[in-house]
Amino acid sequence: MATIADVFIIESLDPDDEGNGRFEGSSISHILRLHEKNPQYRYVRTRKQFRNALKEFADSRYRYLHISAHADEGGMCTTNLDDIHYSDLAQLLKPCMADKRLFLSACAMVHEKMAAAIIPSTHCVSIVGPREVVRFSEAAVLWPAIYHLMFSAKDNAMTHALLKKNLARVSELFGVELGYFSRSKLLKRGYTFDLLKA
């Protein structure tokens, strides 16, 4: 079944972010609509809501999943403090990520342990995200810039070479270290890794 070159956004922030209106997903959605895209946005507070949003993503047939959440080197966390470790996240993503790209706006989450848990089991094409703590003010411009560059160049696809090139441009512009893991059939571990540093 053909997929749709559009972005499904799932966001789960801490109560302080909620109370102060720091919603990254709305900024990204606005830029995507300017590109005549039809982004879908779901705000979730619990693991159950997160799982339900992933089912909606699967049903949407959208090609790109963007997750915005607080995280650490062990996994991500929902608003209601439900910890979702990498092995759990891989199981949740497994039914819906084959041949799709995952974008993670979650501090310190994009590293080899995460890639090893998720890419081989879900068969996703790639995972992109910051390798360091990123302030909301940075994330709110970094992600729209990435999507703007990608959809300005090609409206209906993201190629490996172009994504890597544009991630390097954004990394340099905003001074943010980005990790780009992509699926590999040649390597035993199942993925390659590019580190894009300012």
Secondary structure, 3 states (H helix, E strand, C coil): CCCEEEEEEEEECCHHHHHCCCCHHHHHHHHHHHCCCCCEEEECCCHHHHHHHHHHHHHHCEEEEEEEEEEECCEEECCCCCEEEHHHHHHHHCCCCCCCEEEEECCCCCCHHHHHHHHHHHCCCEEEEECCCCCHHHHHHHHHHHHHHHHHHCCCCCCHHHHHHHHHHHHHHHCCCEEEEEECCCCCCCEEEEEECC
